[in-house]
Every structure is written in C-alpha cells, then in structure tokens.
Amino acid sequence: MAENKEKLVERRGCNHYGWSLSYKRRIHTVRCCSRQRLTAVLALATLISAFGSSFQYGYNVAVVNSPSTFMQQFYNATYLERYGRPMEENFQTLLWSLSVSMYPLGGFFGSLMVAPLVNKLGRKGTLLFNNIFSIVPAVMMGVSEIAKSYEIIIVARFIVGICAGLSSNVVPMYLGELSPKNLRGAIGIVPQLFITIGILSAQVLGIRHILGNSTGWTLMLGLTGIPAVIELLLLPFFPESPRYTLIQKGDEKTAKKALQRLRGWDDVDGEISEMHLEDQSEKAEGRLSVLSLLSQRSLRWQLISIIIMNMGQQLSGVNAIYYYADSIYASAGVKENDIQYVTVGTGAVNVFMTIAAVFIVEASGRRLLLLCGFGICCGACVLLTVALTFQESVTWMPYVSITCVIIYVIGHAIGPSPIPYVVTTEMFRQSARPAAFMVAGSVHWLSNFTVGLVFPFLERGLGSYSFIIFSFICLATLLYIWLVVPETKSKTFLEISQMFAKRNKVEIKLGDGDQPLKESKESLEDAVRVTAF
C-alpha cells in the first residue's frame, strides 16, 4: 500500500514528504512541479487586478493630452471670472505644467509607500486600499468644472499619481507571487498590457467627437474611478499572495488553500516546500529593511540591475517620441484633424506588440527581449535623428520619420516597457521584494518626472539631435544587460538568488545545520531538466 502511494505521488510529479527529505531531494521535489497550467482563478485574479489598477496608470498618462486645449481654456475662464482679468501666459503655462507633472510626482510618493503598505496590509489588501487614491480624485476631477476650480484638478492629479505609483509596483509583485514559475513571465507582462490598453482607451475617448471636447473632458477625467470600483467589488473574492501568507504571516493552512485554488489541484506540497526553503534561507540572512537593502552585499548586483533597467526604460526617450509624434505626422502631410486617429493607431501598435510579448516571453526569455527591445530603440533613435535633420530638404524623409516612430514603439513594447517589472519580481526573495519595488518604483517615477521636466529644454537647445542622447542611453542599458543580467526564465526565486550569489561573492545558506545552496551535488540546471509525468 505504501509502495503504491509513493508511485502515485511520483507520477504526479511531487513528493508529499518533500520537506522531511534531504536538501538534494527537496530541490528535486520542487523542480518536478515546474509545468503548471493557467487556471480560471489565476486568470481572473490577473485580469481584475490589472484592469482595476494598471489600466488606470496608462489611462491617466494619456487622459490630459487630447482635451488640453479645453482644459486650459477652463483655467483661463475661471481666473477671469475670479479676478476680472485674463490669466498671464506664463502663469497659465505654469498651471498646466503642474497639472501634468503632479502625476509622476504623485507616482514617486506612491512608490515610497509600497514597502510599508504591502508588509502591513498584504499585496491584495494594498490594491484594495489603493482604490481610495483613484475614486476620490475621479470625483474631484469630475466636479472641477462645476466647482469652478482648477486647483482641484492639480491636487487630484497628484492623488491619482499616488494610485499609479502604488499599482505600478504592487500589481507585478502580487501577480508574480501568485504565478507558477513557468507562467510568471507571461502573467508579469499583463500589467504592462493593461497600461497600454489604458493609454489606448484615453486616446480613443479623447477623439474630438467622443469626449475630447469642451463638454466631455470632465467626464473623461472622472472615468478613471470605474475600474477602481470594479476591483473593489470583485478582488476580495480572490486569494492573497500565498508567499506573503506563509512566509510573512506564518499561516501555512491559508497559504495552502490559496495555492490549491490557484493551481486547480490539491497537491501543492512541492511549492509549499519551496516557500519553506526560501523562508529558511532568509532567516539565515535576516529580514531586510529598506535601508539595509542598499547595503546588503548579497543583493548588490540585483539592486544595481533594477535601477539601471528602470532608468533605461524611462530615459530611453519613449515620452519624447510621443511628444514629437504629432509634429512628425503633421510634417508628413497628415491633416491636423486626422493626427488624432494616427495617434490612436500608434497606441494600437503598442497594445498589439505587448500582447505578442505575453506569448513569447516564456519561449524567448526575458534577457533576449530586453536586448532586442533596447537595440531596436537605439537604432530607431539614430535613424529618427537623421530623418528629422533632412526632413525639410528631402521630400520622402517625413515618411521615414513615421516609420522610425512606429519601429521605436514596437521595440519598446516588447522589452523595455514590460520586462523590468517581471525581472524586479524575480530577482528578489520575499523579505527583500517590497523594498526592491520601492527603490525600482522611485527610480522609475523620478526618471519619468525628470524627462518631462528636462526634455522641453533639451528639445529647444538640441532639436532633433536630442534623440542621439536617448540612443546612447539605450546602448548603455543594452551593454549592461548583455554583461550582467542573467536569464531568469523558469527559475525559482531561490535559484535566481543563487545565480547572483557568485557575482556578489556571497554564499546562500539555508539556515542552521544546512549546507550552503551551492554545495548541493545536484546542480540547479540538472534539477530543471527533471520531467513530471
């Protein structure tokens, strides 16, 4: 009877007694559970959290672009009604700059809140709490015209920025911890997919005869609250991160039930064992605070890597490309009224290529997509510089400029946009992950804010040659990834830590009485090759 039970367990690819075995056998047990399917619970949790949170990030990036003329007219009319004189041009420019830049500034402050909130409330709890920072500003922006206050819009943009700063970090963390390792890359790109869908939705709604007009812009700004309400109603029915529940809360029973719902079968002992193993190794090193993360030798290269990738993502010129796009389309002969439709087409290309990344990331790996993406962006920036320089003298050159914009969008969508979030989740274990996302998110939003602040002056001083700077940033990021960042596809979090251990010149220990991870006779590569029947 015992023999039959053991055979049945081994055929399923997991051993119920994995935690009591030697370390070598435990690694074997965890690897056997490597190929897992996408269940309805996991798919719905992914879609609801990404739509309720990530969608809003993208939507609020683009929502003020189309109605900007009508919003500034409202600012001027309100000022005239209050003070009896027209608003000065410089003051109007300042107010509009604040309306735009308060969003990334709020995003930076939201990133600073990530670590304390996810440790206190959990990943799902933080997402639910975060809806406050969406619903309140949605109402504020919706009633701003009735209240005759442009100050409400500026404050609301800061608050909704906090929402974006939290969601851009917490959603990838939550989904990365829910996902089995063979689906982690694909599911990790879904938040970025919904960001691009949010941008596209704002572009479509911003078409003049839909909501991008003098009567519809307040409704357009207020619609950001709808995804938050949907998430607030539906997400409570889905499980909290099992890793948070087991490793940080110590509740193995609840974690096991959550895993069983997410995986669609009862036998999750292999993953539970792997979480125990990660917890044990972290106890040997001690729990990390945000400040200690910056000085932790065992995480040095992981930290440098996520900083470089997040800076590269934002400083690679993606916002500048969108800034230049309208003038490029106009110079190519696109009618002023039709530019909005071409912009929507560019947004659709962005969505389509991000969908493609979801399906190819597990086959191609993260590293290849990053290298290809930054390489394409680098080449597109160089060609765009040449095209813009000769645009006036060569009749067909504007069409080359349009092609460069589309190629750049494709390159950024397959690698630099989605992959840094995935890799940030994978490079850090449970205790360090919140602090790592806080650092990565802060760098992301500060870089975003810097580009928005500096690029207009850069463009005024250098013109089209400003894209050469972006090409060098793309090239530098590409070289760093080529030399330092390893492939993390289909690896456990503990395996990835071991991959960096050699570069960091440290040894990952499992705890008192256990041998270092790197001394195991069965290599991690051999373990990955074990196939479950």
Salt bridges, closest charged atoms under 4 A:
GLU10 OE2 - ARG25 NH2 3.04
GLU81 OE2 - LYS148 NZ 3.00
GLU151 OE2 - ARG82 NH1 2.75
GLU177 OE2 - ARG123 NH2 2.95
GLU177 OE2 - ARG433 NH1 2.77
GLU252 OE1 - HIS276 NE2 3.02
ASP267 OD2 - ARG12 NE 3.98
ASP267 OD1 - HIS16 ND1 3.81
ASP269 OD2 - HIS16 ND1 3.16
ASP269 OD1 - LYS256 NZ 3.32
GLU271 OE2 - ARG263 NE 2.63
GLU274 OE1 - ARG243 NH2 2.46
GLU278 OE1 - ARG243 NH1 2.45
ASP279 OD2 - LYS283 NZ 3.39
ASP279 OD1 - ARG287 NH2 2.87
GLU282 OE1 - ARG287 NH1 3.28
GLU285 OE1 - ARG429 NH2 2.98
GLU362 OE1 - ARG366 NH1 3.20
GLU426 OE2 - ARG184 NE 3.02
GLU426 OE2 - ARG366 NH2 2.55
GLU495 OE2 - ARG31 NE 2.87
GLU507 OE1 - LYS509 NZ 3.11
GLU507 OE2 - LYS518 NZ 3.83
ASP514 OD1 - ARG26 NH2 3.86
ASP526 OD1 - ARG529 NH2 2.30
